[in-house]
Amino acid sequence: MDPRLLEILACPQCQGPLQMAAGKMMLVCKQERLGYPIEDGIPHLLVQEALTIPEIEIAAMAEDEPPAESPR
């Protein structure tokens, strides 16, 4: 997915940021623990179609992220 598009998309439930799930065609809102499927390159940002993601998977996603750079 185009990184510029990812920057402007937000979770329809909480308006928080979305991230690509590693190895899955899904956008993830960590705050709400919801996954929004991407089909044919189109994200389906409907709360009714969102998948609930177990807390353990959210924690694993956080471990896979590179550490945030400290502000200078």
N, C-alpha and C positions, 0 to 999 in steps of 0.2 A: 504494500500500500504506500502511496505517496506520502512521505513524511510531512509535507506541507498540509495535506488534508488531515492527517492525524493531529496536527497542532490545533486545528480549529474545531474538530469534533469534540463533543462533550456527552457525558452520560445523560440520557433523557430523564433519569430518575432524580439525580442529585446535582446535575450540571458540573460534575467533577471531571478530571482528565481521564482519558481512555488510553490504554496501551495495547499493543499487539501481543497476543499470547504466543509464547515461543512454541513453534512447531504446530500451531493450530490456526485455522482460518477463523479467528475470533478476536474481537476487541473486548478488553476487560476493564471493568471499573472495580478497582481494589476496594474503594470505600464502601460500595454497596454489595460487593462480592457477586457481581453479575457479569455474564459473558454474552456478548452480542455477536451472533454468527455473521460471517461474510460469505455471501453466495454470489458466484460469478463476478467477483470483485466489488460487489455492492454491500456495504454494511447495513444490516437490518437493525436499526436503532429503535425498536419498539419494545417497551418494557414487557409486553405480553409475550414476546418471542425470546426474551432473555433467559439464559440458563443460570441457575444458581450454582456458584462455584464454592466448594467446601473450603473452609478456612485453611486447612492444611495445604491445599493447592496454591492459595494466595501467598502463604508463607514461602512455599517453594519458589514461586515466581520472584519474590523479593530477593531470595538468595541468588538467583540467576542474573540479577541486574548488576551492572558494574557500579562501583561505589560512586556516589555523587561527588563532584568536584567542589572543593571548598571555595567560597567566594574570596576574591582577592581585594 
